[in-house]
């Protein structure tokens, strides 16, 4: 643990430094937040540095080298210095001209508190990952392979490690962010994979805190005009106890909360004996004689299973986006709209489903705002288009280098064959339904619909969009290769994941306002007991089951993620280490072809070297057709088993193969393996036990 702590500390210092560099820009964007958006500085900085590096590499201006990343950071240091100078000379709040040093003097305690939240949550999840650090199982090979391929890339798009000769046709920007931080740190990617999971956990926790506390703070404002902070009030922590409480509760609920499945299980079985935590994310099953395999995950499940997927990589970015559009309601400056456009573009490159989702959120927010302002449909439409269309167009331009090299995985929209029973939907979304009904009654009783304050307006928009995202997959699904028993899986998964995020971000704002609304003390008492002693307790039971089940928490194993390979395939592990140490660039290797979610393609995933074909079904999904994977499957078989030396040589030349890997899985997959011919085609450059690597002459 002591050696791991040195990695943890160094990684935190690196991210802390990036956050400090971007504080002037963060303060500029979040001047309406009582903490000035400090919690979002790290996410903003990491994204802007990564985007600049990606853009330079995509336009083939400079290669993806560590020195280039540092030069980009130096450029942003200069830019933020200029922003800082501007702020020092121009900053004004409610007739008080406040010097920047005064702002720091009054704010440092809350910034220190948020930094402590980040570090402690980062340390906590790093420690948890240390009990099960293996980059093994589910789709970790895919995510790890993306990162390693990007680390070897000079320019972008990066090579597809599982389809030699092609580029990655997937949303890889989040993996590029991981690669940028890995290059900056100089730490082995087998360790930074787990540090990145812990970083996402910490960024989510502290961003949720800031969002929840600022939403509650903004809710105190009575008018819908420009939000002007009272410095004497807002920067005194003793006056912000409820904001801090709301922020902490929001952070715990969003980062660790589950749905009502544990409660349903207890009511049905009378105990939690035999409870299996993944069932909460795969609840809707057998209907109408067919298997309706749906997925309805949420953040803590993603953190527990630790696949470095786009929806998890994009989670802190989503929180940054929601916080930023909360400020746009009050001050829609051009600079904020540019950052919003850039964030939406990054969504497209990180998790494309979020591109559609948060365009909908932003468009709905602007539309509802304009309707309440003008009460005229034509003027509402015109004013909305004037804002939304340029932001959308800007996002397309920002993401254009990615888009030009990307073929969509979507095959259109179709009517769903399956529908969820209402009682199952109540198990999944009963808590958000309870919140929505409470909030609706609150607005009606307060006669707030026609004169919403800022926070109520924002919360109402998020609730409306969240329910749209839940209802949509009950009637439609986005077509991909899983058009039969898994037809609704991706659609429900990616849309309702964001519903969960928006519901739980607003939960305590709704609860606190409902408590204030209830005038009769006995009603208020029972409402508090019901929420904090029952529903919240049930929602937070889930991480106890999930963490203990997945991690055990008995045998700390460290943060190095490739020990599973060392234990299961010790000779292959030594060969992978040799490849990582001795091979530069991305020459093509050949290894056994296998099915998804198996141990096949472990060499390409762990080394970042492209192979002729890796996980077949994943390439089918990414390419939209099984023709190429089917053809390559047989060609790899011929390379290993054919007695025809000329045909083997032709296939090796066709795919520009430099190395042939012969390990335990190759011998298992190809029982007629003809190893003698490899000696005539090249030479053995590595041997460990029965594992060999041949270099082709």
Secondary structure by P-SEA (a helix, b strand, c coil): caaaaaaaaaaaaaaaaaaaaaaaaaaaaccccccccccaaaaaaaaaaaaaaaaaaaaccccccaaaaaaaaaaaaaaaaaaaaaaaaccccccccccaaaaaaacaaaaaaaaaaaaaaaaaaaaaacccccccccaaaaaaaaaaaaaaccccccccccccccccccccaaaaaaaaaaaaacccaaaaaaaaaaaaaaaaaaaaaaaaaaaaaaaaccccccccccccccccccccaaaaaaaaaaaaaaaccccaaaaaaaaaccccccccccccccccccccccccbbbbbcaaaaaaaccccccccaaaaaaaaaaaaaaaaccccaaaaaaaaaaaaaaaaccaaaaaaaaaaaaaaaaaaaaaacccaaaaaaaaaacaaaaaaaaaaaaaaaaaaccccccbbbbbcccccaaaaaaacaaaaaaaaaaaaaaaaacccccccaaaaaaaaaaaaaaaaaaccccccccccccccccaaaaaaaaaaaaaaaaaaaaaaaaaaaaaacccaaaaaaaaaaacccaaaaaaaaaaaaaaaacccccccccccaaaaaaacaaaaaaaaaaacccccccbbbccccccccccaaaaaacccccccccaaaaaaaaccaaaaaaaaaaaaaacccccaaaaaaaaaaacccbbbbcaaaaaacccccaaaaaaacccccccccbbbbbcc
